[in-house]
Amino acid sequence: MKTLFEKIIDGDLPGEKVYEDDKIVAIKDKYPKAPVHLLLITRKVIPDLQSVQAEDLPLIADVVRVAQLLAKLFHVEEEGYRLLVNNGPDAGQTIDHLHFHLLGGRPLGPMG
């Protein structure tokens, strides 16, 4: 069964795509927590960060590259942004498909 993100990537469900390549798709978050709230989703289905294998590490580097690009496109590279991943239910992960949140556009304050 496809994850929610696979359905968005495949076009089976709507999602406002702002970037896509052969490894990563980025969409606007449906319930944004900041003026800029993007989800960077790996095309490869990896359930969570803990499931990343050594052969997946170049993909994580690609996520960082795309985050830097999107930060520039959405004009948050100067003032700052947050790139985070939730791993597991206690961290707030609700979809078992690796994805990173890029948040910015206002002061985000300390974490914790």
DOKOLMI-131142 format. One record per residue: residue number from 1; z, y, x of N, C-alpha, C, O in turn. Coordinates in nm, 2 decimals. Layout:
N
seq NUM	n.c3 Z	n.c2 Y	n.c1 X	ca.c3 Z	ca.c2 Y	ca.c1 X	c.c3 Z	c.c2 Y	c.c1 X	o.c3 Z	o.c2 Y	o.c1 X
...
END
This chain:
112
seq 1	n.c3 0.00	n.c2 -0.12	n.c1 0.08	ca.c3 0.00	ca.c2 0.00	ca.c1 0.00	c.c3 0.00	c.c2 0.13	c.c1 0.09	o.c3 0.07	o.c2 0.13	o.c1 0.19
seq 2	n.c3 -0.08	n.c2 0.22	n.c1 0.05	ca.c3 -0.10	ca.c2 0.34	ca.c1 0.13	c.c3 0.03	c.c2 0.43	c.c1 0.12	o.c3 0.09	o.c2 0.44	o.c1 0.01
seq 3	n.c3 0.06	n.c2 0.50	n.c1 0.22	ca.c3 0.17	ca.c2 0.60	ca.c1 0.21	c.c3 0.11	c.c2 0.73	c.c1 0.14	o.c3 -0.01	o.c2 0.74	o.c1 0.13
seq 4	n.c3 0.20	n.c2 0.81	n.c1 0.10	ca.c3 0.15	ca.c2 0.94	ca.c1 0.04	c.c3 0.06	c.c2 1.02	c.c1 0.13	o.c3 -0.04	o.c2 1.07	o.c1 0.09
seq 5	n.c3 0.10	n.c2 1.02	n.c1 0.26	ca.c3 0.02	ca.c2 1.09	ca.c1 0.35	c.c3 -0.12	c.c2 1.03	c.c1 0.37	o.c3 -0.22	o.c2 1.10	o.c1 0.39
seq 6	n.c3 -0.13	n.c2 0.89	n.c1 0.37	ca.c3 -0.26	ca.c2 0.83	ca.c1 0.38	c.c3 -0.35	c.c2 0.87	c.c1 0.27	o.c3 -0.47	o.c2 0.89	o.c1 0.28
seq 7	n.c3 -0.29	n.c2 0.88	n.c1 0.15	ca.c3 -0.36	ca.c2 0.91	ca.c1 0.03	c.c3 -0.42	c.c2 1.06	c.c1 0.04	o.c3 -0.53	o.c2 1.09	o.c1 0.00
seq 8	n.c3 -0.34	n.c2 1.15	n.c1 0.10	ca.c3 -0.38	ca.c2 1.29	ca.c1 0.12	c.c3 -0.49	c.c2 1.29	c.c1 0.22	o.c3 -0.59	o.c2 1.36	o.c1 0.20
seq 9	n.c3 -0.47	n.c2 1.22	n.c1 0.33	ca.c3 -0.57	ca.c2 1.21	ca.c1 0.44	c.c3 -0.70	c.c2 1.16	c.c1 0.39	o.c3 -0.81	o.c2 1.21	o.c1 0.42
seq 10	n.c3 -0.70	n.c2 1.05	n.c1 0.31	ca.c3 -0.82	ca.c2 0.99	ca.c1 0.25	c.c3 -0.88	c.c2 1.07	c.c1 0.14	o.c3 -0.99	o.c2 1.03	o.c1 0.09
seq 11	n.c3 -0.81	n.c2 1.17	n.c1 0.09	ca.c3 -0.87	ca.c2 1.25	ca.c1 -0.02	c.c3 -0.84	c.c2 1.20	c.c1 -0.16	o.c3 -0.89	o.c2 1.24	o.c1 -0.26
seq 12	n.c3 -0.75	n.c2 1.09	n.c1 -0.16	ca.c3 -0.71	ca.c2 1.03	ca.c1 -0.29	c.c3 -0.61	c.c2 1.12	c.c1 -0.37	o.c3 -0.60	o.c2 1.12	o.c1 -0.49
seq 13	n.c3 -0.54	n.c2 1.21	n.c1 -0.29	ca.c3 -0.45	ca.c2 1.30	ca.c1 -0.35	c.c3 -0.48	c.c2 1.44	c.c1 -0.29	o.c3 -0.52	o.c2 1.45	o.c1 -0.18
seq 14	n.c3 -0.45	n.c2 1.55	n.c1 -0.37	ca.c3 -0.47	ca.c2 1.68	ca.c1 -0.31	c.c3 -0.37	c.c2 1.72	c.c1 -0.20	o.c3 -0.26	o.c2 1.68	o.c1 -0.20
seq 15	n.c3 -0.42	n.c2 1.79	n.c1 -0.11	ca.c3 -0.34	ca.c2 1.85	ca.c1 0.00	c.c3 -0.42	c.c2 1.96	c.c1 0.06	o.c3 -0.54	o.c2 1.95	o.c1 0.09
seq 16	n.c3 -0.35	n.c2 2.07	n.c1 0.09	ca.c3 -0.42	ca.c2 2.19	ca.c1 0.14	c.c3 -0.43	c.c2 2.17	c.c1 0.30	o.c3 -0.34	o.c2 2.21	o.c1 0.37
seq 17	n.c3 -0.54	n.c2 2.11	n.c1 0.34	ca.c3 -0.56	ca.c2 2.08	ca.c1 0.48	c.c3 -0.59	c.c2 2.21	c.c1 0.56	o.c3 -0.68	o.c2 2.29	o.c1 0.51
seq 18	n.c3 -0.53	n.c2 2.23	n.c1 0.67	ca.c3 -0.55	ca.c2 2.35	ca.c1 0.75	c.c3 -0.61	c.c2 2.31	c.c1 0.89	o.c3 -0.65	o.c2 2.39	o.c1 0.97
seq 19	n.c3 -0.60	n.c2 2.18	n.c1 0.92	ca.c3 -0.66	ca.c2 2.13	ca.c1 1.04	c.c3 -0.68	c.c2 1.98	c.c1 1.03	o.c3 -0.60	o.c2 1.91	o.c1 0.96
seq 20	n.c3 -0.78	n.c2 1.93	n.c1 1.09	ca.c3 -0.79	ca.c2 1.78	ca.c1 1.11	c.c3 -0.89	c.c2 1.75	c.c1 1.22	o.c3 -0.99	o.c2 1.82	o.c1 1.25
seq 21	n.c3 -0.85	n.c2 1.64	n.c1 1.29	ca.c3 -0.93	ca.c2 1.58	ca.c1 1.39	c.c3 -0.92	c.c2 1.43	c.c1 1.38	o.c3 -0.87	o.c2 1.38	o.c1 1.27
seq 22	n.c3 -0.96	n.c2 1.36	n.c1 1.48	ca.c3 -0.96	ca.c2 1.21	ca.c1 1.47	c.c3 -0.82	c.c2 1.15	c.c1 1.48	o.c3 -0.81	o.c2 1.03	o.c1 1.46
seq 23	n.c3 -0.72	n.c2 1.23	n.c1 1.51	ca.c3 -0.59	ca.c2 1.18	ca.c1 1.53	c.c3 -0.48	c.c2 1.24	c.c1 1.44	o.c3 -0.38	o.c2 1.17	o.c1 1.41
seq 24	n.c3 -0.50	n.c2 1.36	n.c1 1.40	ca.c3 -0.40	ca.c2 1.44	ca.c1 1.33	c.c3 -0.46	c.c2 1.52	c.c1 1.22	o.c3 -0.57	o.c2 1.57	o.c1 1.22
seq 25	n.c3 -0.39	n.c2 1.52	n.c1 1.11	ca.c3 -0.42	ca.c2 1.61	ca.c1 0.99	c.c3 -0.30	c.c2 1.70	c.c1 0.97	o.c3 -0.19	o.c2 1.65	o.c1 0.97
seq 26	n.c3 -0.33	n.c2 1.83	n.c1 0.95	ca.c3 -0.22	ca.c2 1.92	ca.c1 0.91	c.c3 -0.25	c.c2 1.98	c.c1 0.78	o.c3 -0.36	o.c2 2.02	o.c1 0.74
seq 27	n.c3 -0.14	n.c2 1.99	n.c1 0.70	ca.c3 -0.15	ca.c2 2.04	ca.c1 0.56	c.c3 -0.03	c.c2 2.14	c.c1 0.54	o.c3 0.06	o.c2 2.14	o.c1 0.61
seq 28	n.c3 -0.05	n.c2 2.22	n.c1 0.44	ca.c3 0.06	ca.c2 2.31	ca.c1 0.40	c.c3 0.16	c.c2 2.23	c.c1 0.32	o.c3 0.12	o.c2 2.15	o.c1 0.24
seq 29	n.c3 0.29	n.c2 2.25	n.c1 0.35	ca.c3 0.39	ca.c2 2.18	ca.c1 0.28	c.c3 0.39	c.c2 2.22	c.c1 0.13	o.c3 0.38	o.c2 2.34	o.c1 0.10
seq 30	n.c3 0.40	n.c2 2.13	n.c1 0.04	ca.c3 0.40	ca.c2 2.16	ca.c1 -0.10	c.c3 0.53	c.c2 2.24	c.c1 -0.14	o.c3 0.52	o.c2 2.31	o.c1 -0.24
seq 31	n.c3 0.64	n.c2 2.22	n.c1 -0.07	ca.c3 0.76	ca.c2 2.28	ca.c1 -0.10	c.c3 0.81	c.c2 2.36	c.c1 0.02	o.c3 0.91	o.c2 2.31	o.c1 0.09
seq 32	n.c3 0.75	n.c2 2.47	n.c1 0.06	ca.c3 0.78	ca.c2 2.53	ca.c1 0.19	c.c3 0.92	c.c2 2.58	c.c1 0.20	o.c3 0.98	o.c2 2.63	o.c1 0.11
seq 33	n.c3 0.97	n.c2 2.57	n.c1 0.32	ca.c3 1.11	ca.c2 2.62	ca.c1 0.36	c.c3 1.10	c.c2 2.74	c.c1 0.44	o.c3 1.20	o.c2 2.80	o.c1 0.48
seq 34	n.c3 0.98	n.c2 2.79	n.c1 0.47	ca.c3 0.96	ca.c2 2.91	ca.c1 0.54	c.c3 0.82	c.c2 2.96	c.c1 0.51	o.c3 0.74	o.c2 2.89	o.c1 0.45
seq 35	n.c3 0.79	n.c2 3.09	n.c1 0.54	ca.c3 0.66	ca.c2 3.14	ca.c1 0.51	c.c3 0.54	c.c2 3.06	c.c1 0.57	o.c3 0.44	o.c2 3.04	o.c1 0.50
seq 36	n.c3 0.56	n.c2 3.01	n.c1 0.69	ca.c3 0.47	ca.c2 2.91	ca.c1 0.74	c.c3 0.54	c.c2 2.78	c.c1 0.75	o.c3 0.64	o.c2 2.76	o.c1 0.82
seq 37	n.c3 0.49	n.c2 2.68	n.c1 0.67	ca.c3 0.55	ca.c2 2.54	ca.c1 0.68	c.c3 0.44	c.c2 2.45	c.c1 0.66	o.c3 0.38	o.c2 2.42	o.c1 0.56
seq 38	n.c3 0.40	n.c2 2.39	n.c1 0.78	ca.c3 0.29	ca.c2 2.30	ca.c1 0.79	c.c3 0.34	c.c2 2.16	c.c1 0.82	o.c3 0.44	o.c2 2.14	o.c1 0.89
seq 39	n.c3 0.27	n.c2 2.06	n.c1 0.78	ca.c3 0.30	ca.c2 1.92	ca.c1 0.81	c.c3 0.19	c.c2 1.87	c.c1 0.90	o.c3 0.08	o.c2 1.87	o.c1 0.86
seq 40	n.c3 0.23	n.c2 1.82	n.c1 1.02	ca.c3 0.13	ca.c2 1.76	ca.c1 1.12	c.c3 0.15	c.c2 1.61	c.c1 1.11	o.c3 0.25	o.c2 1.56	o.c1 1.15
seq 41	n.c3 0.05	n.c2 1.55	n.c1 1.05	ca.c3 0.06	ca.c2 1.41	ca.c1 1.02	c.c3 -0.03	c.c2 1.32	c.c1 1.11	o.c3 -0.15	o.c2 1.36	o.c1 1.13
seq 42	n.c3 0.02	n.c2 1.22	n.c1 1.17	ca.c3 -0.06	ca.c2 1.13	ca.c1 1.25	c.c3 -0.15	c.c2 1.05	c.c1 1.16	o.c3 -0.10	o.c2 0.99	o.c1 1.06
seq 43	n.c3 -0.28	n.c2 1.03	n.c1 1.19	ca.c3 -0.36	ca.c2 0.94	ca.c1 1.11	c.c3 -0.31	c.c2 0.80	c.c1 1.13	o.c3 -0.32	o.c2 0.72	o.c1 1.03
seq 44	n.c3 -0.27	n.c2 0.76	n.c1 1.25	ca.c3 -0.22	ca.c2 0.63	ca.c1 1.27	c.c3 -0.08	c.c2 0.62	c.c1 1.20	o.c3 0.00	o.c2 0.71	o.c1 1.21
seq 45	n.c3 -0.07	n.c2 0.52	n.c1 1.12	ca.c3 0.06	ca.c2 0.50	ca.c1 1.04	c.c3 0.16	c.c2 0.45	c.c1 1.13	o.c3 0.16	o.c2 0.33	o.c1 1.17
seq 46	n.c3 0.26	n.c2 0.53	n.c1 1.16	ca.c3 0.38	ca.c2 0.49	ca.c1 1.24	c.c3 0.49	c.c2 0.53	c.c1 1.15	o.c3 0.50	o.c2 0.65	o.c1 1.11
seq 47	n.c3 0.58	n.c2 0.44	n.c1 1.11	ca.c3 0.68	ca.c2 0.47	ca.c1 1.01	c.c3 0.77	c.c2 0.59	c.c1 1.04	o.c3 0.81	o.c2 0.66	o.c1 0.95
seq 48	n.c3 0.81	n.c2 0.60	n.c1 1.17	ca.c3 0.91	ca.c2 0.70	ca.c1 1.21	c.c3 0.90	c.c2 0.72	c.c1 1.36	o.c3 0.84	o.c2 0.65	o.c1 1.43
seq 49	n.c3 0.98	n.c2 0.82	n.c1 1.40	ca.c3 0.98	ca.c2 0.85	ca.c1 1.55	c.c3 1.03	c.c2 0.74	c.c1 1.63	o.c3 0.98	o.c2 0.71	o.c1 1.74
seq 50	n.c3 1.13	n.c2 0.66	n.c1 1.57	ca.c3 1.19	ca.c2 0.55	ca.c1 1.65	c.c3 1.09	c.c2 0.44	c.c1 1.67	o.c3 1.11	o.c2 0.36	o.c1 1.76
seq 51	n.c3 0.98	n.c2 0.44	n.c1 1.59	ca.c3 0.88	ca.c2 0.33	ca.c1 1.60	c.c3 0.77	c.c2 0.36	c.c1 1.69	o.c3 0.68	o.c2 0.28	o.c1 1.71
seq 52	n.c3 0.77	n.c2 0.48	n.c1 1.75	ca.c3 0.67	ca.c2 0.52	ca.c1 1.85	c.c3 0.68	c.c2 0.43	c.c1 1.97	o.c3 0.78	o.c2 0.41	o.c1 2.02
seq 53	n.c3 0.56	n.c2 0.37	n.c1 2.01	ca.c3 0.55	ca.c2 0.28	ca.c1 2.12	c.c3 0.49	c.c2 0.36	c.c1 2.24	o.c3 0.44	o.c2 0.47	o.c1 2.23
seq 54	n.c3 0.50	n.c2 0.30	n.c1 2.36	ca.c3 0.45	ca.c2 0.37	ca.c1 2.48	c.c3 0.30	c.c2 0.40	c.c1 2.46	o.c3 0.26	o.c2 0.51	o.c1 2.51
seq 55	n.c3 0.22	n.c2 0.32	n.c1 2.40	ca.c3 0.08	ca.c2 0.35	ca.c1 2.38	c.c3 0.06	c.c2 0.47	c.c1 2.28	o.c3 -0.05	o.c2 0.52	o.c1 2.28
seq 56	n.c3 0.16	n.c2 0.51	n.c1 2.21	ca.c3 0.15	ca.c2 0.62	ca.c1 2.11	c.c3 0.19	c.c2 0.75	c.c1 2.18	o.c3 0.16	o.c2 0.86	o.c1 2.11
seq 57	n.c3 0.24	n.c2 0.75	n.c1 2.30	ca.c3 0.28	ca.c2 0.88	ca.c1 2.36	c.c3 0.17	c.c2 0.98	c.c1 2.37	o.c3 0.20	o.c2 1.10	o.c1 2.36
seq 58	n.c3 0.05	n.c2 0.94	n.c1 2.40	ca.c3 -0.06	ca.c2 1.04	ca.c1 2.41	c.c3 -0.08	c.c2 1.11	c.c1 2.27	o.c3 -0.12	o.c2 1.23	o.c1 2.26
seq 59	n.c3 -0.05	n.c2 1.04	n.c1 2.16	ca.c3 -0.06	ca.c2 1.09	ca.c1 2.03	c.c3 0.04	c.c2 1.20	c.c1 2.01	o.c3 0.02	o.c2 1.30	o.c1 1.94
seq 60	n.c3 0.16	n.c2 1.18	n.c1 2.06	ca.c3 0.27	ca.c2 1.28	ca.c1 2.05	c.c3 0.23	c.c2 1.41	c.c1 2.12	o.c3 0.25	o.c2 1.52	o.c1 2.08
seq 61	n.c3 0.17	n.c2 1.39	n.c1 2.24	ca.c3 0.12	ca.c2 1.50	ca.c1 2.31	c.c3 0.01	c.c2 1.58	c.c1 2.23	o.c3 0.00	o.c2 1.70	o.c1 2.24
seq 62	n.c3 -0.07	n.c2 1.51	n.c1 2.16	ca.c3 -0.17	ca.c2 1.57	ca.c1 2.07	c.c3 -0.11	c.c2 1.65	c.c1 1.96	o.c3 -0.15	o.c2 1.76	o.c1 1.92
seq 63	n.c3 0.00	n.c2 1.60	n.c1 1.91	ca.c3 0.08	ca.c2 1.67	ca.c1 1.81	c.c3 0.12	c.c2 1.81	c.c1 1.86	o.c3 0.11	o.c2 1.91	o.c1 1.79
seq 64	n.c3 0.18	n.c2 1.81	n.c1 1.98	ca.c3 0.22	ca.c2 1.93	ca.c1 2.05	c.c3 0.10	c.c2 2.03	c.c1 2.07	o.c3 0.11	o.c2 2.15	o.c1 2.04
seq 65	n.c3 -0.01	n.c2 1.97	n.c1 2.11	ca.c3 -0.13	ca.c2 2.06	ca.c1 2.13	c.c3 -0.17	c.c2 2.12	c.c1 2.00	o.c3 -0.20	o.c2 2.24	o.c1 1.99
seq 66	n.c3 -0.17	n.c2 2.04	n.c1 1.89	ca.c3 -0.21	ca.c2 2.10	ca.c1 1.76	c.c3 -0.11	c.c2 2.20	c.c1 1.71	o.c3 -0.15	o.c2 2.30	o.c1 1.65
seq 67	n.c3 0.02	n.c2 2.17	n.c1 1.73	ca.c3 0.12	ca.c2 2.26	ca.c1 1.69	c.c3 0.10	c.c2 2.40	c.c1 1.76	o.c3 0.11	o.c2 2.50	o.c1 1.70
seq 68	n.c3 0.07	n.c2 2.40	n.c1 1.89	ca.c3 0.05	ca.c2 2.52	ca.c1 1.96	c.c3 -0.07	c.c2 2.60	c.c1 1.90	o.c3 -0.07	o.c2 2.72	o.c1 1.89
seq 69	n.c3 -0.18	n.c2 2.52	n.c1 1.87	ca.c3 -0.30	ca.c2 2.58	ca.c1 1.82	c.c3 -0.27	c.c2 2.65	c.c1 1.68	o.c3 -0.31	o.c2 2.76	o.c1 1.65
seq 70	n.c3 -0.20	n.c2 2.57	n.c1 1.59	ca.c3 -0.17	ca.c2 2.62	ca.c1 1.46	c.c3 -0.07	c.c2 2.74	c.c1 1.47	o.c3 -0.08	o.c2 2.83	o.c1 1.38
seq 71	n.c3 0.02	n.c2 2.74	n.c1 1.56	ca.c3 0.11	ca.c2 2.85	ca.c1 1.58	c.c3 0.03	c.c2 2.98	c.c1 1.60	o.c3 0.07	o.c2 3.08	o.c1 1.55
seq 72	n.c3 -0.07	n.c2 2.97	n.c1 1.68	ca.c3 -0.16	ca.c2 3.08	ca.c1 1.71	c.c3 -0.23	c.c2 3.12	c.c1 1.58	o.c3 -0.24	o.c2 3.24	o.c1 1.55
seq 73	n.c3 -0.29	n.c2 3.02	n.c1 1.52	ca.c3 -0.37	ca.c2 3.05	ca.c1 1.40	c.c3 -0.29	c.c2 3.12	c.c1 1.29	o.c3 -0.34	o.c2 3.20	o.c1 1.21
seq 74	n.c3 -0.16	n.c2 3.08	n.c1 1.28	ca.c3 -0.08	ca.c2 3.13	ca.c1 1.17	c.c3 0.01	c.c2 3.24	c.c1 1.22	o.c3 0.11	o.c2 3.28	o.c1 1.15
seq 75	n.c3 -0.01	n.c2 3.29	n.c1 1.34	ca.c3 0.05	ca.c2 3.41	ca.c1 1.40	c.c3 0.20	c.c2 3.40	c.c1 1.41	o.c3 0.28	o.c2 3.49	o.c1 1.38
seq 76	n.c3 0.25	n.c2 3.28	n.c1 1.45	ca.c3 0.39	ca.c2 3.26	ca.c1 1.48	c.c3 0.43	c.c2 3.23	c.c1 1.62	o.c3 0.54	o.c2 3.21	o.c1 1.66
seq 77	n.c3 0.32	n.c2 3.23	n.c1 1.71	ca.c3 0.35	ca.c2 3.19	ca.c1 1.85	c.c3 0.43	c.c2 3.29	c.c1 1.92	o.c3 0.50	o.c2 3.26	o.c1 2.02
seq 78	n.c3 0.42	n.c2 3.42	n.c1 1.89	ca.c3 0.50	ca.c2 3.52	ca.c1 1.96	c.c3 0.64	c.c2 3.53	c.c1 1.92	o.c3 0.73	o.c2 3.53	o.c1 2.00
seq 79	n.c3 0.67	n.c2 3.54	n.c1 1.79	ca.c3 0.81	ca.c2 3.55	ca.c1 1.74	c.c3 0.88	c.c2 3.42	c.c1 1.74	o.c3 1.01	o.c2 3.42	o.c1 1.75
seq 80	n.c3 0.81	n.c2 3.31	n.c1 1.73	ca.c3 0.87	ca.c2 3.18	ca.c1 1.74	c.c3 0.85	c.c2 3.09	c.c1 1.62	o.c3 0.83	o.c2 3.14	o.c1 1.51
seq 81	n.c3 0.87	n.c2 2.96	n.c1 1.64	ca.c3 0.85	ca.c2 2.87	ca.c1 1.54	c.c3 0.93	c.c2 2.74	c.c1 1.57	o.c3 0.98	o.c2 2.73	o.c1 1.69
seq 82	n.c3 0.95	n.c2 2.66	n.c1 1.48	ca.c3 1.03	ca.c2 2.54	ca.c1 1.50	c.c3 0.93	c.c2 2.42	c.c1 1.47	o.c3 0.86	o.c2 2.42	o.c1 1.37
seq 83	n.c3 0.94	n.c2 2.32	n.c1 1.56	ca.c3 0.86	ca.c2 2.20	ca.c1 1.54	c.c3 0.96	c.c2 2.09	c.c1 1.54	o.c3 1.04	o.c2 2.06	o.c1 1.63
seq 84	n.c3 0.97	n.c2 2.02	n.c1 1.42	ca.c3 1.08	ca.c2 1.91	ca.c1 1.41	c.c3 1.02	c.c2 1.79	c.c1 1.34	o.c3 0.92	o.c2 1.79	o.c1 1.27
seq 85	n.c3 1.09	n.c2 1.68	n.c1 1.36	ca.c3 1.06	ca.c2 1.56	ca.c1 1.30	c.c3 1.19	c.c2 1.50	c.c1 1.25	o.c3 1.29	o.c2 1.50	o.c1 1.32
seq 86	n.c3 1.19	n.c2 1.45	n.c1 1.12	ca.c3 1.31	ca.c2 1.39	ca.c1 1.06	c.c3 1.29	c.c2 1.24	c.c1 1.09	o.c3 1.18	o.c2 1.18	o.c1 1.06
seq 87	n.c3 1.39	n.c2 1.17	n.c1 1.13	ca.c3 1.39	ca.c2 1.03	ca.c1 1.16	c.c3 1.49	c.c2 0.95	c.c1 1.08	o.c3 1.61	o.c2 0.96	o.c1 1.11
seq 88	n.c3 1.45	n.c2 0.89	n.c1 0.97	ca.c3 1.54	ca.c2 0.81	ca.c1 0.89	c.c3 1.60	c.c2 0.89	c.c1 0.77	o.c3 1.60	o.c2 1.02	o.c1 0.77
seq 89	n.c3 1.66	n.c2 0.82	n.c1 0.68	ca.c3 1.71	ca.c2 0.89	ca.c1 0.56	c.c3 1.82	c.c2 0.99	c.c1 0.58	o.c3 1.83	o.c2 1.09	o.c1 0.51
seq 90	n.c3 1.91	n.c2 0.96	n.c1 0.68	ca.c3 2.02	ca.c2 1.06	ca.c1 0.70	c.c3 1.97	c.c2 1.19	c.c1 0.76	o.c3 2.04	o.c2 1.29	o.c1 0.75
seq 91	n.c3 1.85	n.c2 1.19	n.c1 0.82	ca.c3 1.79	ca.c2 1.31	ca.c1 0.87	c.c3 1.70	c.c2 1.38	c.c1 0.77	o.c3 1.64	o.c2 1.48	o.c1 0.80
seq 92	n.c3 1.68	n.c2 1.32	n.c1 0.65	ca.c3 1.60	ca.c2 1.37	ca.c1 0.55	c.c3 1.46	c.c2 1.32	c.c1 0.54	o.c3 1.37	o.c2 1.38	o.c1 0.47
seq 93	n.c3 1.42	n.c2 1.21	n.c1 0.62	ca.c3 1.29	ca.c2 1.16	ca.c1 0.61	c.c3 1.27	c.c2 1.09	c.c1 0.48	o.c3 1.35	o.c2 1.00	o.c1 0.44
seq 94	n.c3 1.17	n.c2 1.13	n.c1 0.40	ca.c3 1.15	ca.c2 1.07	ca.c1 0.27	c.c3 1.02	c.c2 0.99	c.c1 0.26	o.c3 0.99	o.c2 0.92	o.c1 0.17
seq 95	n.c3 0.93	n.c2 1.01	n.c1 0.36	ca.c3 0.80	ca.c2 0.94	ca.c1 0.36	c.c3 0.79	c.c2 0.86	c.c1 0.49	o.c3 0.81	o.c2 0.92	o.c1 0.60
seq 96	n.c3 0.77	n.c2 0.73	n.c1 0.49	ca.c3 0.77	ca.c2 0.65	ca.c1 0.61	c.c3 0.63	c.c2 0.65	c.c1 0.67	o.c3 0.56	o.c2 0.56	o.c1 0.68
seq 97	n.c3 0.60	n.c2 0.77	n.c1 0.72	ca.c3 0.48	ca.c2 0.80	ca.c1 0.80	c.c3 0.51	c.c2 0.92	c.c1 0.89	o.c3 0.54	o.c2 1.02	o.c1 0.84
seq 98	n.c3 0.50	n.c2 0.89	n.c1 1.02	ca.c3 0.53	ca.c2 1.00	ca.c1 1.11	c.c3 0.46	c.c2 1.13	c.c1 1.09	o.c3 0.34	o.c2 1.14	o.c1 1.07
seq 99	n.c3 0.54	n.c2 1.23	n.c1 1.08	ca.c3 0.49	ca.c2 1.37	ca.c1 1.06	c.c3 0.59	c.c2 1.47	c.c1 1.12	o.c3 0.71	o.c2 1.44	o.c1 1.12
seq 100	n.c3 0.54	n.c2 1.58	n.c1 1.16	ca.c3 0.62	ca.c2 1.69	ca.c1 1.22	c.c3 0.61	c.c2 1.81	c.c1 1.13	o.c3 0.50	o.c2 1.84	o.c1 1.07
seq 101	n.c3 0.71	n.c2 1.88	n.c1 1.12	ca.c3 0.72	ca.c2 2.01	ca.c1 1.04	c.c3 0.70	c.c2 2.13	c.c1 1.14	o.c3 0.78	o.c2 2.13	o.c1 1.24
seq 102	n.c3 0.61	n.c2 2.22	n.c1 1.11	ca.c3 0.60	ca.c2 2.34	ca.c1 1.19	c.c3 0.64	c.c2 2.45	c.c1 1.09	o.c3 0.58	o.c2 2.47	o.c1 0.99
seq 103	n.c3 0.75	n.c2 2.52	n.c1 1.13	ca.c3 0.81	ca.c2 2.62	ca.c1 1.04	c.c3 0.81	c.c2 2.75	c.c1 1.12	o.c3 0.84	o.c2 2.76	o.c1 1.24
seq 104	n.c3 0.78	n.c2 2.86	n.c1 1.05	ca.c3 0.79	ca.c2 2.99	ca.c1 1.12	c.c3 0.76	c.c2 3.10	c.c1 1.02	o.c3 0.75	o.c2 3.08	o.c1 0.90
seq 105	n.c3 0.75	n.c2 3.22	n.c1 1.07	ca.c3 0.72	ca.c2 3.34	ca.c1 0.98	c.c3 0.84	c.c2 3.42	c.c1 0.94	o.c3 0.83	o.c2 3.52	o.c1 0.87
seq 106	n.c3 0.96	n.c2 3.37	n.c1 0.98	ca.c3 1.08	ca.c2 3.45	ca.c1 0.96	c.c3 1.19	c.c2 3.39	c.c1 1.05	o.c3 1.17	o.c2 3.28	o.c1 1.11
seq 107	n.c3 1.30	n.c2 3.46	n.c1 1.07	ca.c3 1.41	ca.c2 3.41	ca.c1 1.16	c.c3 1.46	c.c2 3.28	c.c1 1.09	o.c3 1.49	o.c2 3.28	o.c1 0.97
seq 108	n.c3 1.47	n.c2 3.17	n.c1 1.17	ca.c3 1.51	ca.c2 3.04	ca.c1 1.11	c.c3 1.65	c.c2 3.02	c.c1 1.13	o.c3 1.71	o.c2 2.93	o.c1 1.07
seq 109	n.c3 1.72	n.c2 3.09	n.c1 1.22	ca.c3 1.86	ca.c2 3.07	ca.c1 1.24	c.c3 1.89	c.c2 2.94	c.c1 1.32	o.c3 1.80	o.c2 2.87	o.c1 1.35
seq 110	n.c3 2.02	n.c2 2.93	n.c1 1.35	ca.c3 2.06	ca.c2 2.81	ca.c1 1.42	c.c3 2.05	c.c2 2.68	c.c1 1.34	o.c3 2.05	o.c2 2.68	o.c1 1.22
seq 111	n.c3 2.04	n.c2 2.57	n.c1 1.41	ca.c3 2.04	ca.c2 2.44	ca.c1 1.34	c.c3 2.18	c.c2 2.39	c.c1 1.33	o.c3 2.26	o.c2 2.42	o.c1 1.41
seq 112	n.c3 2.20	n.c2 2.30	n.c1 1.23	ca.c3 2.33	ca.c2 2.23	ca.c1 1.23	c.c3 2.41	c.c2 2.26	c.c1 1.11	o.c3 2.52	o.c2 2.20	o.c1 1.09
END
